[in-house]
Amino acid sequence: MSDAAPAAPRKELSAPQKAMHKLGLVRDIDLALHLPLRYEDETRIVTLREARDGQVVQVEGTVTQQEISHRPRRQLLVTLDDGTDTCTLRFFSFYPAHQKTLAVGARVRVRGEVRGGFMGKTMMHPSFHAAGGELPEALTPVYPTSAQLPQAYLRKAVVGGLRRAPLDETLPQPMLTSLQDTLRGLRAPLMSLRQALEYLHHPGPEVSLAALEDRSHPAWQRLKAEELLAQQLSQLTAKRERDALRAPQLRTTAGGLHELLLAALPFALTAAQRRVGEEIAHDLARAVPMHRLLQGDVGSGKTVVAALAAAIAMDSGWQCALMAPTEILAEQHFAKLIGWLEPLLAPLGKRVAWLTGSQKKKQRGEMLALIASGEAALVVGTHAVIQDQVQFQNLALAIIDEQHRFGVAQRLALRSKMGRMDPPPSLAHSVSPLSPSRGNAGGPAEPVPRRSDMEHSRGSETDIGAEPHLLMMSATPIPRTLAMSYYADLDVSTIDELPPGRTPIVTKVVSDSRRHEVIERIHAQVTEGRQVYWVCPLIEESEAIDLSNATETHAELSQILPGVLVGLLHSRMPVAEKKAVMSLFSGGQMGVLVSTTVIEVGVDVPNASLMVIEHAERFGLSQLHQLRGRVGRGAAASACVLMYTPNEGGRLGETARERLKAMAETNDGFEIARRDLEIRGPGEFLGARQSGAALLRFADLATDTHLLEWARDAAAEMLTRFPEAAERHVGRWLGTKAEYLKA
């Protein structure tokens, strides 16, 4: 077709088609994998005489009466007689079509829940259609859908998609054999993917509904195994692709920054911090980009481990970036790192730079110049660090704190800041780190060639396949099954001990009817010279209400505690005001800080010994644990009071009760994370890690560990021996989503 030919007019999608696109039902395979929520048994007809109270049945009979009643409210009442008994069909919402199909004398087939009572049998809002026609041979699927997408339309689309979808076998024989062995342990025969899907869409009437609903049926097992395999393959592919990239080799230098920082620290590292530091140093010394998650409970000392990693990068003459999700957290890191590193960097003519969105233009311009020239060896900031105008001279290490707060796109943007791979002069001796081809770490180092020589000898290759080392830090520990699945592409380092001298925190769960007692406790703490946090929830949909809660609490405490400075901190305040409040609280002049959840991560005030969390039932478990970690940072005994508001019946919801119970029972972040995963499932737990990536739809990490272990082993063998089959398998299950897992 020539360029001038007019494009064919695009056919407007119908409302159901638009609704299908919104649900992600675009390809035939998407329809084939869109599984029923539940099933209705329309394979047999039951007589009204046989129907038990509360049973959902299908009956066939003749309409003997129809009327519209207005008592107690407008409703359509239809009497159905099947020859063995009668039943009243009751519709509070109805249309002329109801009256037409259910006219007196009409013979109809009706399905609904039978209720017995003083006035005889009734069905509320049953489904119905004209009688006659063959009874279906399989259960009728009920699919997840939306308002514009009727079940009948969707069922028809799924049948077509299932028929057309290419469901040929993607698992090579060795993987099928090992899967068969795994399933044999579960007493489940191995079905093909097509058999499994056809069965799940249209199971026969003899099936155990329990096995379908709890997903233990062999058809479900096959589906879950395939899904887990696709996820493991995409993670492993991402890991192998990264292992083919190059990164600067960063080694510790005798008498360098790393050693100087260790000597200057006012405390000794714990054994766990030393072990984790060695794992990171080992990664940095390799010519392959590090991709490591550093996890540790609240207050376990991750910042100092990050500072030591940064020192290794700066020792070798490269730049390091530390990125935090909030300005308060970034500022706290900045203050700590300035205190530790600036005295060591100053004699070398290097600085720590600070970059946030709220900076004045002049200050920002100065910082950007320092970063571009390389004078700023360490850059600390918020999302501002990855903006286009930030140009690093030679970034070699990116550290992301609270990494689940960053979306995939932001992590990818940070990677693109790498710049060139030319090794700069190291800070300690102005010599290059050894290249991989020249001896070992102990061998003689050679002078750095001039940049022009390197460019001449290597041409544009200096920029090919280069990526900075990446260290992600999280105070939300990752349970083992998540580490095996969603984080399979990461190496995980764990700080599993707290620094000595930390006091255990006592957690109390109280109803808000005891608010006055809590305020008395605050008064006692402040009188002793201690400081107190009072946290109010902030939920976006009701932000105005929540801010008024915080403001009212602030006014109430200010009135009840005369002579005590009570501060207020919330997300809508100007940055300068937030900083002023935080500095009064950190400095000890402010006794009580009323805050929405902006203090959740990173705030460090050792003198704060009491944390009150209002409406604790509205917080997630890991969020409660993060907040609790703001106290217990000094030598004083600390407490966390979880104040909840029961519902009108005076009770707490099941999930909220589970969360508060877990908080009262344990201070261990890993146990909290395990319970949080149980309560919430992986979707919410992971947060931004999964934006755009493939969340598991069918497998359940709590119950399918055996399949996850099979998938992990099978993925490694399949990628090595059957790469084409692996690619087809990932394409079928993840489509374009696999790209995202590379972050």
N, C-alpha and C positions, 0 to 999 in steps of 0.2 A: 504494500500500500504506500502511495507517495505521501510526502509530508503534508501536502495540501489537502488530502482527502479529509472530509469532515468526520469527526469522531461519532461513532454510533451513539444515539441518545441512551443515557443510562435509565434502565427500567426502575421505576419507583418501587421500593419494597413495601409490601403490605404490612399492616400493624402486627400480625403474628410473626412475620419474617423479621421485622425490626426487634420484636421481643426476643426472638431466638438469638439474634446477633448479640443482644445485650447479655444474654445468659452464656455467651461464648460458644453457641452451637453453630459453628460455621462449616466445618468439614464433616464428611460422613463419619469419620472416626470419633468426632466430638459427640455426635448423636448416639453412636454405638456405645460410648462410655458414659452417657447420661442415664444413670440407673434409677430405678423406681425408689421412691421414699417408702412406699408400702404397697400392699396388694389387696384387691377385693376379689372375693370368691363368687364369681357369677356362673360357675360351672354346673350348679344344681339348684333346683327349686325345692323349697321346704314348705310344708303345709303350716298354716297358722296354728293348728292344734299342736304340732310338734315344737313350735318355736318357744324357747325358754326366755324368761325375763332377762334383759340385758344382752341377748344374743343378736349379732348382726346377721340377718338372713335375707335371702331373695325369695319373694313370694309372687304368685301370679293369680289374678282374680278379676272380678267384674266390679265396676263402680256402681254402687246402688244409691248413693246420695252425694250431693255437693252443695255446700252453702258458704256464704261469707258471713262470719259472725263478728260482732263488735264488742263482745264481752270476753275477757277483760280488755282486749285491744283487738284491732282489726286483724283477722286471720281467715285463711281458707281452710275449711274442714271437708274432707272427702272420706266417705265410708267405702271400704273395700271388702268384698266377700269372696273367699276362695273355695267355698263349699264345705269347709270344715270349721270355719270360725270367721268373725269379722274383725276389722282393725280400722281405727280412725287415723287418717294421715293429716298432719297439722302443718300448715305453712304460714309463718308470720310475714315472710317476704315472698310475693308471688306476682306473676304476670298473666296477661290474657292467654298466653300459650299454655300455662298450667291448666287453666280452666278448660281450654279446648281439648287437650290430651286426656284430661281426667273428667270428661263429660260423663253423665249418667249413662250406663249401658256399655261404656268402653271397656275393652279387656286390656289390662296393663300388667307389666312386670315391674315390681317395686323392690328396692333394696334399702334397708336401713336397720336401725337398732330398735328392737321391740321392747316396749315398756308395758308392764301389766299394771292395773290399778282398779280402783272402785268402779270406774266407768268403762272397763274393758281394756283391750290392747290398743296402744297408740304407737305411731312412728312420727318423730319430729323431722321435718325437712328431708324425707327419703329421696334417693335418686329414682327416676322412673322413665319408662318408655313404653311404646305400644307393644303388646304381647306378640309372640310368634317369632319365627326364625330359630336357627340352630343355637343351642347353648354352646358357649366357647369351651374349648378343651383345656385351656390353661388359665391360670389366675390372671385377672386384669390388672395391669400395672398402673399405679398412680405416681406421676412424675413431679419432681420439683418444678414449679412453673411461676409465671407472673400473670398479672391481671389481663394483659392483652393476648395471652396464649392459652386457648382452651385445651383441656386434656385430650379431646378427640383429635384435634389438629396435631398436637405434639406426639400422640401415639402413632399416628400415621407417618409423621416425619421420621420417628425413631425406627419404625419397621423398614422404611426405605433406606435410611442411613445404614442400618445393620446389614441389609441385603447387599448394598454397594461397597461398604467399607472393605479395604484390603486387610483381611485378618489372617494372612498367611503366617506361618510360624517364623518368628525372628530368633528364637532360642536355638543355638546349635545343640547337637546331641549330648555333649558332655554336661551342658547346663541343665538340659531336660532330665538327665539321669540323676544329677545331684539334687534337683528340685523334687524329683520323685522320692528319693531317699528321705529328704526333709519331711515331705508330706506323709510318708509312710509312718513316721513317728507320731503323726497326728491322726492316723487311721483315715486319711483322706486320699482317694484315688486322684491321679493327675488327669485333668481335663485340658483340652486345647483351649486357646483363647476364644475361638469362635463358639465352641460348645458352651463355655462358661458364660459368655455374654448372652447367647440365645436362651440359655436356661434362666439367667437372672432377669431377663426382660419378660419371659413367658414361662414361669415354672408351672409344672403340672399340679393338679389339685391334691395329689397324695403327699406333697412336700411338707417337711416340718417347718412351719412358719417361724418357729423359734430359731432354727439354724440359719434361716435367711436373715432374720432381724439382728441376731448377734454376730452375723458375718463369719460363722464358723463353717458354713457349707463349703465343700470342695470347690465350687464355682467361685466363691469369694476368695478362697485361698490362692487360686491361680491368678486372679486379678490383682490381689495385693502383692504377690510375689513379683509380677510383671512391673507394677508401679514402682516398688522399691528398687528393682533392678535399674529402671530408667533413671531414677534419682541418683543412685550410686554411680552409674556410668557417667552421667553429666558432671558430677562432682569430680570424679577421677580424671575425666578428660580435661577439665579446667585445671586440675592440679598438674597434670602432665604437660599441658600447654605452657603453664607458668614455669615449670622446671626447664623448659627449652629456652626461656628468656634469660637475659644476662642482667646482673646487678653488680654494683661496685663491691669489691671485697674489702670489708672493714675489719681491721684487726686491732687488738689492744696493743699499745706501745709502752715499753718500759719507761717509767717516769712520766707518762702522758696524763691526760685529763682524767681518765678512768681511775688510775691509781691515786691521783691527787684528790679526786672527789671522795673516794673511799676513806682516805686519811682525814679529810676535813669534816666528814659527817659527825654530828654530835651523838650518834648512837651506833650500836653494832647491828649489822644485818642479821635477820633470823636465818636458820639453816635453809628454810624454804625459799627465802629471797635469794640466797647465794646460789641454790640449785637452779632456780628459774633464770637468774642472771647468766649462769654458764650456758644454759640451753639457748638463750638469745644470742650470746656472744658467738657460740658455735655456728648458728645460722648466718650471722652477719659476716663471718669469715669466708662463707662460700660465695661463689660467683653466680648463684641462683637466687632470685628474689625470695626473701623470707616472707611467709604468710602465716603469722603466729597469733593466736589468741591468748592473752595473758588474763587469766581469771583468778579472782581471789575475793574473799568475803569483804564486806564493808570494813575499812580500817586495817586491812592486812599489809599495807605498805606497797601499793603498786607504783605510786608516783616515783619513789626513789629508784625502783628497778628501771622505770622508763628513763630517768635522768642518767643512769649508768649506761643504758643502751645509746642514748644521745651522745654521751661522752665518747663512746667508741667511734661513732660516725664523725664527730668533730675532730677527734684525734687524727683521723685519716685525712682531714682537710675538707670534708664534705659538710653540707647543710642538713639540718634535721627540722621537721615540722611536727608540732604537737597540736592536735585539733580537739576541742571539747565542745559539747553540744550547747552549753549556755555560757553567757558572759561571766556569771558568778564563778562557775567552775573553772573557766579558762583563766580568770584573774587569780584564783587561788593557786592553780598550777604555776602561773607566772610568778607570783610572790615567792613560792617555795623554790622554784628553779633559779630565780634571780639570786635568792639568798645563798644557794648552794654553788651556782656556776659562775656568777658574774665576777667574783674575786679571782677565779681561776682563768676566765677568758680575757679579762681586761689586759693583763700583761702581754697577751698574744695579739692585742689589737682587734679582738672580736667582741661581739655583743649579743645579748638576747633581745629579739624584737617582739613587739606586741601588736596584734592586728585584730580589730573587731569591727563590726558594722556601724557602731555608734561613734567612731572616732571623728574628730574634727579634720577637715580637709588637709590642713597644714601638717598636723601630726602624722596623718595617714601617708601623705606624700613622702615625709622623711623616712618612715618605716619601709615603704616600698623601695626607696632608693637603697637603703641598707641591705634589703633582701636581694635586690638585683645585683649589687656590687659584691655580695658574698661576705660583707663585713658582719652581717647578722648570721652567726653560726647556727643559732637556734631561733625558730619562729614559733610563738605560741599564740593561739587565737581561736575564734569560732569558725563558722562557715565562711567567713571573709577570707580565710587562707586559700580557698579553692577558686576565688573569683578570677576572671580572665586577666585583670590588670596586674595580678601578682605574678612576677617573674622571678623564679629562683635562679641563682647562678649555677648551683650544682646540688640538687636535692638527692640525698641517698637514703634517708630513713623517714618514713611518715608514721607517726604514732597517733592513733585515734582512740580517744577515751570514751567509755560508755558506747561502744560501737553499735549496739542495737538501735541507738537513736539516729544513726545516719542511714539515709536511703542508699540504694545501690548506685544511683547516678552520682551521688556525692563522692562515694569511694572511688568510682572510676575517674572522676575529675581530678582527684588528688594524685592519682597515678600519672595522669598526663603531665604533671608538673616536673617530671624527671629531668628534662633538659638533656644535656650531653653526658656521655659516659667517659669523657676524658678524665683521667685521674688527676686531681689537684695536688699541690704539695701538702703533705701532712703537717699538722700544727706542730708536732713535737720535733721533727727533724727535717721538714721540707723535702721529704722523699716520698715516692709513690708507694702505695701498698703493692706487694708483689703481684705480678700477673700470674694467672694459673699455670702458665707454662714454665715459670722460672723458680724452680726449687720450692722449699717449704718455708714456713713462717720464720724459721730460725736462720735462714740463709741471708747473705749480704743483699741489702737493698740497693737498687740502681737509681741514679738521678732521673728525674722526670724529663722526657724529651720535650722540646719546645712544642707548644700547641700547633704551630704551623707545620712542623715536621710530622706530627701525628696525623693531622688532617690530610697531609700529602700522601702519607703511607697507607692510611685506611680509608681515604675518601669519605663517602657519606655513611660508611658502615658504623661510625661511632654512634649513630642514633637508632640503629636497627635493633629491635627486640630488647630495649632497655627499660627497666622498671625499678622504682625504688623498693627497698625493703619495707614491709608493712607489719607494724605491731598494733594489734587491737586490744584494748583493755576493757574488761567488763567486771562490774561488781555483782552481776547477776550470774551466779554459777550455772554452768550448763550441765544438766543431767546426762548420764552416760549414753542413753539411747539417742538423745539429740546430738551429742557429739559424734555418734556413729552415723547419723543420717544427715541432718541439715548442715552440720559443721564438718563433714567427712573430708572436705578439701583443706581444712586448716590443721596446723599442728597446735596442740593445746598445752599450755604451761599453767600449772596450778600452784598458787601460794596457799598452802593449807594449814598455816599456823598464824596466830596473831602475835604482834610484838609483845614482849613482856610488860607487865604493869597495867594492862588494860583491865578494867573492872567489869565483871559480868553485869548485864542489864536485867533488872527484874521487870517483867511485863505483867501488867494488870489489865483485865478486861472489865469495864464497868458500864452500867447503863447511864444515860445522860440525866436520869432522875437524881443521880448523886453528884451533879455538877458542882454544887456548893462545897462538897468535901474536897473535890479536885482543886478548887480555887483556894481553899484553906491550905492545901499541900503546897501550892505555888507560893503562897505568902510565906510559909515556913522556909522554903528553899531560898527565896530571895533574901529573907532576913539573915540567912547564914552566908550570904554573899555569893550564892550560886546563881546561874542563869537558866532560863526556861524557854523552850519552844512551844508554841501552840499552833497546830496546823489545822487549817480548814480545807475541805476538798474543793477542787476546781474542776468542774465538768463543762466542757465547751458549750454544750447546748444551753446550759443554764448559767452562763458566766455571770450575768448581771446579778442573779439571785445569790450566787456563791460569793461574789465580791461584797454584797451587802451583808452576808453572814460574817465574813471576815471583818468588815468595818464595824458591825454591831459588837462582835466579840472584843475588838480592840477598844471600843468606847466603854464597854462593860468592865473590862479588866482595868482600864485606866482609872475608872471611878472607884472600883473596889480596892485598888492598891495605890493609895495616895503616897506620893513621895518616890514611887518606882517609875522609871522611864519605860513605857510600853511602846514598842515600835510596830509598824505595819509594813508588810512586804507582799506585793502581788505583781503578776505578770504585766499588768497594764501601766505600771508606774514608769516614769522616764528613767533611763539608765542612771543618770547622775543621782537621782533620788534613791534608787535601789542601793547604789554604792555607798551613799552617806549612811543609810540605815544599817547596812552590813558592817560598815567600819565602826559605828557606835556599838553594835552588838559584839563584834570581834574584840573591840578594845575594852569591853567590860563595863562601859558606862550605861548600857541599856540592859535592864533586868529581864524583860520578857519580850519575845519577838513573836507577834501573831503573823502567820504567813499562809499563803496558799502554797501549793506543792513546789514552788520554785526552789525550795531548799533541799529538794530530794537528794541530789547527788553532790558530793564533794565538799560541802561546807564543813569547816573544821574549827570548832570553838571548844577547846578542852574544858573550860569552866562550866559549860552547859551540862546539867546533870538530870534534867527532867524534860521529857517530851510528852506533850498531850496531843493526841490525834482525835479531833472531833469527827463525828460521822464515820468512824473507822470502817463501818460496814460497806462504805462506798469505794474503798480503796482495793486495789489488787494486792495479792500476797507479797510479791517481790517488792512492790512499791512501799508497803508497810515496813518490810524488812530494811529497805534502803533508808527510810525516814528514821527508824529506830537507831540505825547506825550513826546518826548525828550526835547521839549522847554516848556516854561511856568511853570518851576519848581522853579523860584525865584520870586522876587517882581517886576522885570522889565516887561513892556508890551512886549508881544511876538507875533511873526507872523510866519506863515508857507506859503511859496510860492510854489504853484504847477505849475511847468513849463511843458507845453505839446508841442509835435511836431505834427502838423496836417499832414494828409496823402497828397498824391500828389494833390488831389482835394481841398486841403485847409480845409478839414473837419476832425472831430474826429469820431471814430466809436461809435455806439449807446451805447454799454456797458461802454466804457471809459467815455463817456459824463455823463452817469448816476452816475458813481462812483465819478467823480470830482464835480458834482452838489451836491451830498450828503455831500461830505467833506466841501463844501463852506457853506452849509445850517445848519449843526449841529456839535457841539462838543461832543454830548452825545454818549458815546460808545454803549449804548443799542439800540439807534435808528440806529446807524451805523451798528450794528450787524444784526438788523432786515432787513435793506435794502440790506446788503451783502448777506443774505440768499436768498432774493428775486432775486437778480441779478445772483448769482452763483449756487443756489441749495445746498442741504446738503453735497454732495460728497466732493467738494473741501473745503467747510467750516469746515468740521470736521477734515480733515487731518488724522493724524496717529491714531486717536481714532478708525478709521474704518479699519485699515490695516488687512485684513483677515476677518473682520466681515461683517455682512449683511447690506449693504446699501439698502435702499428701491428702488425697481425697478419700482413699479407701482404706489404706493401712492405718493401724493404730499402734503407735510406738509402745504403748503400755502392754499390749497383748501379743504383738507380732514380732517380738525380739528374734525368735527362731528364723523367721523369714528375712529379717534385716541382716542377720549374720550370713545367711545363705547368699543374699544379694551382694553383700560386700565382697565375699570371696569370688562369687561368679563374675562380678564386674571386672575384677582385676584380670581374670583369665580370659574373659571375652574380649576385652580391649586389646590384649596382647595377641591372642590367637585368631580372633574373628572380628577385626575392626569394622568391616563393612556391615556385618549383622548388628554390631553395637550401635553404629550410626543410624541404621534403619529403626532400631528399637527406640532410641532416644527421640528421633523425629516423630515417631508415631505417638509417643506419650507426652512429649513436652513441646513439640513444635518449636516456636521461636523463643519459648521461655528459657531454654537451656542457656542462652547467652548470659542471662542475669546471674546465673550461679557462679560465673567467673569472677564476680566481685567478692 
